Amino acid sequence: MGKIIKLEDIEAWQDARFLAKSIYKITESWKDFSLKDQMRRAAISIMANIAEGYARSGNREFVQFMFISKASASELQSHLYLSLDLSYISQENFKAVYEQLDKVQRKLSSFIKVLRNNAKNAITR
């Protein structure tokens, strides 16, 4: 993990941004507005909580927001399964988005470890 000077340097945030864009594209034509809205909100929450955590004063608070991001990712994962079960998305789209989501979750876990270890100069704010 390289040195983080600004929000955009956080790889988990970059991947969460890409994931949110994918969710918006996939759900664009859905008539089920409730599930569509829930999935979009969960995707937005992942990247928004990374941003909010970054803006906090210390690593302890940052870790707390990374866990909130992980929870939103799990929520999105559940919604993704439901959208597959209801045939709103194809198996191919499910797999592609699931892989993106898994990548974000793994990066969040790794980032939490770094923050918990209080790595020197990991973050410059």
Secondary structure, 3 states (H helix, E strand, C coil): CCCECCHHHCHHHHHHHHHHHHHHHHHCCCCCHHHHHHHHHHHHHHHHHHHHHHHCCCHHHHHHHHHHHHHHHHHHHHHHHHHHHCCCCCHHHHHHHHHHHHHHHHHHHHHHHHHHCCCCCCECC
